[in-house]
Amino acid sequence: MIATMKDDDLRQQRSPSSEGQGRARSAWEAYAEAANRHRPGWVDRAVKRLAANWTADLMGFWMSWHLYGGFEGLEKAGWHRATIYRKLKRFRTVFNMHPDEYKVVGVSLDRQAFWEYYLKAKLKPPE
């Protein structure tokens, strides 16, 4: 027998849902419920500490990205390329957005004041 396009059209053989019969999801939910029941409390505390550290680190990266003018500015400031790429990847993974596009509501940066303050000390001639 030769299969025709009509016989192979899986669109005609609809599943009850996007989960199919739901076997894989049921197995996962049973596992997750059992794992969560037996998870030690220190795991939740460790995850919260890690999340807090990552958030602080990524917000610092976001601020540096904007104050130094992006990738090239960070490089000129002495950041290693691999560090910039690593932080970019983590930022995009966590916030689903590039730091150039990400906006922190309620936060505005005064680049001119930042540079005037920090460069003034560095560029001031010795007395």
C-alpha positions as a Markdown table, in Angstrom:
| # | Residue | x | y | z |
|---|---|---|---|---|
| 1 | Met | 0.0 | 0.0 | 0.0 |
| 2 | Ile | 1.3 | 3.5 | -0.9 |
| 3 | Ala | 0.7 | 6.1 | 1.7 |
| 4 | Thr | -0.9 | 9.2 | 0.3 |
| 5 | Met | -0.7 | 12.8 | 1.7 |
| 6 | Lys | -4.3 | 12.4 | 3.0 |
| 7 | Asp | -3.3 | 9.3 | 5.0 |
| 8 | Asp | -0.3 | 11.0 | 6.5 |
| 9 | Asp | -2.0 | 14.2 | 7.5 |
| 10 | Leu | -1.7 | 14.2 | 11.3 |
| 11 | Arg | -3.9 | 17.3 | 11.5 |
| 12 | Gln | -6.9 | 15.1 | 10.8 |
| 13 | Gln | -5.9 | 12.9 | 13.9 |
| 14 | Arg | -6.3 | 15.6 | 16.6 |
| 15 | Ser | -5.2 | 14.9 | 20.2 |
| 16 | Pro | -7.6 | 15.7 | 23.0 |
| 17 | Ser | -5.1 | 18.5 | 24.1 |
| 18 | Ser | -1.6 | 19.8 | 23.4 |
| 19 | Glu | -0.5 | 17.3 | 26.1 |
| 20 | Gly | -1.8 | 14.3 | 24.1 |
| 21 | Gln | -3.1 | 11.8 | 26.6 |
| 22 | Gly | -1.3 | 13.6 | 29.4 |
| 23 | Arg | 0.9 | 10.6 | 30.5 |
| 24 | Ala | 4.1 | 12.5 | 30.6 |
| 25 | Arg | 2.6 | 15.4 | 32.5 |
| 26 | Ser | 0.9 | 13.1 | 35.1 |
| 27 | Ala | 4.2 | 11.4 | 35.7 |
| 28 | Trp | 6.0 | 14.7 | 36.1 |
| 29 | Glu | 3.4 | 16.1 | 38.5 |
| 30 | Ala | 3.6 | 12.9 | 40.6 |
| 31 | Tyr | 7.4 | 13.1 | 40.8 |
| 32 | Ala | 7.4 | 16.9 | 41.6 |
| 33 | Glu | 4.8 | 16.4 | 44.4 |
| 34 | Ala | 6.9 | 13.6 | 46.0 |
| 35 | Ala | 10.1 | 15.6 | 45.6 |
| 36 | Asn | 8.6 | 18.8 | 47.0 |
| 37 | Arg | 7.3 | 16.8 | 50.0 |
| 38 | His | 10.8 | 15.5 | 50.8 |
| 39 | Arg | 12.8 | 18.6 | 49.9 |
| 40 | Pro | 14.8 | 19.9 | 52.9 |
| 41 | Gly | 14.1 | 23.4 | 54.0 |
| 42 | Trp | 17.7 | 24.5 | 53.4 |
| 43 | Val | 17.1 | 24.1 | 49.7 |
| 44 | Asp | 14.5 | 26.8 | 49.6 |
| 45 | Arg | 16.7 | 29.1 | 51.7 |
| 46 | Ala | 19.7 | 28.5 | 49.4 |
| 47 | Val | 17.6 | 29.2 | 46.3 |
| 48 | Lys | 16.3 | 32.5 | 47.8 |
| 49 | Arg | 19.8 | 33.6 | 48.7 |
| 50 | Leu | 21.1 | 32.7 | 45.2 |
| 51 | Ala | 18.2 | 34.6 | 43.6 |
| 52 | Ala | 18.9 | 37.7 | 45.8 |
| 53 | Asn | 22.6 | 37.6 | 44.8 |
| 54 | Trp | 21.9 | 37.1 | 41.1 |
| 55 | Thr | 19.4 | 40.0 | 41.2 |
| 56 | Ala | 21.8 | 42.3 | 42.9 |
| 57 | Asp | 24.6 | 41.3 | 40.5 |
| 58 | Leu | 22.4 | 41.7 | 37.4 |
| 59 | Met | 21.1 | 45.0 | 38.4 |
| 60 | Gly | 24.7 | 46.2 | 39.0 |
| 61 | Phe | 25.5 | 44.9 | 35.5 |
| 62 | Trp | 22.5 | 46.7 | 34.0 |
| 63 | Met | 23.6 | 49.9 | 35.7 |
| 64 | Ser | 27.2 | 49.5 | 34.5 |
| 65 | Trp | 26.0 | 48.7 | 31.0 |
| 66 | His | 24.2 | 52.0 | 30.8 |
| 67 | Leu | 26.7 | 54.2 | 32.7 |
| 68 | Tyr | 29.7 | 52.9 | 30.6 |
| 69 | Gly | 27.8 | 52.9 | 27.3 |
| 70 | Gly | 27.4 | 49.2 | 26.6 |
| 71 | Phe | 29.8 | 46.5 | 25.6 |
| 72 | Glu | 32.7 | 48.6 | 24.3 |
| 73 | Gly | 32.5 | 50.9 | 27.2 |
| 74 | Leu | 32.7 | 48.1 | 29.7 |
| 75 | Glu | 35.6 | 46.7 | 27.8 |
| 76 | Lys | 37.4 | 50.1 | 27.9 |
| 77 | Ala | 36.7 | 50.2 | 31.6 |
| 78 | Gly | 38.7 | 47.0 | 32.0 |
| 79 | Trp | 36.0 | 44.3 | 32.0 |
| 80 | His | 37.0 | 41.0 | 30.4 |
| 81 | Arg | 35.1 | 40.1 | 27.2 |
| 82 | Ala | 34.2 | 36.7 | 28.6 |
| 83 | Thr | 32.8 | 38.3 | 31.8 |
| 84 | Ile | 30.6 | 40.7 | 29.7 |
| 85 | Tyr | 29.3 | 37.8 | 27.6 |
| 86 | Arg | 28.6 | 35.7 | 30.6 |
| 87 | Lys | 26.7 | 38.4 | 32.4 |
| 88 | Leu | 24.8 | 39.3 | 29.1 |
| 89 | Lys | 23.7 | 35.7 | 28.8 |
| 90 | Arg | 22.6 | 35.5 | 32.4 |
| 91 | Phe | 20.8 | 38.8 | 32.1 |
| 92 | Arg | 18.9 | 37.7 | 29.0 |
| 93 | Thr | 18.1 | 34.4 | 30.6 |
| 94 | Val | 16.7 | 35.9 | 33.7 |
| 95 | Phe | 14.9 | 39.0 | 32.3 |
| 96 | Asn | 14.2 | 37.7 | 28.8 |
| 97 | Met | 15.6 | 40.9 | 27.4 |
| 98 | His | 18.8 | 42.6 | 26.5 |
| 99 | Pro | 20.1 | 45.1 | 29.1 |
| 100 | Asp | 19.9 | 47.8 | 26.4 |
| 101 | Glu | 16.1 | 47.3 | 26.1 |
| 102 | Tyr | 15.4 | 46.5 | 29.8 |
| 103 | Lys | 13.8 | 49.3 | 31.8 |
| 104 | Val | 13.8 | 49.3 | 35.6 |
| 105 | Val | 10.7 | 51.1 | 36.7 |
| 106 | Gly | 11.5 | 53.9 | 39.1 |
| 107 | Val | 15.2 | 54.0 | 38.3 |
| 108 | Ser | 16.8 | 56.7 | 36.2 |
| 109 | Leu | 20.6 | 57.2 | 35.8 |
| 110 | Asp | 22.2 | 60.6 | 35.7 |
| 111 | Arg | 25.2 | 59.7 | 33.5 |
| 112 | Gln | 26.6 | 63.2 | 33.5 |
| 113 | Ala | 26.6 | 63.5 | 37.3 |
| 114 | Phe | 28.2 | 60.0 | 37.6 |
| 115 | Trp | 31.0 | 60.9 | 35.3 |
| 116 | Glu | 31.6 | 64.3 | 36.6 |
| 117 | Tyr | 31.9 | 63.0 | 40.2 |
| 118 | Tyr | 34.1 | 60.0 | 39.4 |
| 119 | Leu | 36.2 | 61.5 | 36.6 |
| 120 | Lys | 36.8 | 64.7 | 38.6 |
| 121 | Ala | 38.8 | 62.8 | 41.2 |
| 122 | Lys | 40.8 | 61.0 | 38.5 |
| 123 | Leu | 41.5 | 63.9 | 36.3 |
| 124 | Lys | 42.3 | 66.4 | 39.0 |
| 125 | Pro | 46.0 | 67.4 | 38.8 |
| 126 | Pro | 48.1 | 66.6 | 41.8 |
| 127 | Glu | 48.6 | 69.6 | 44.1 |
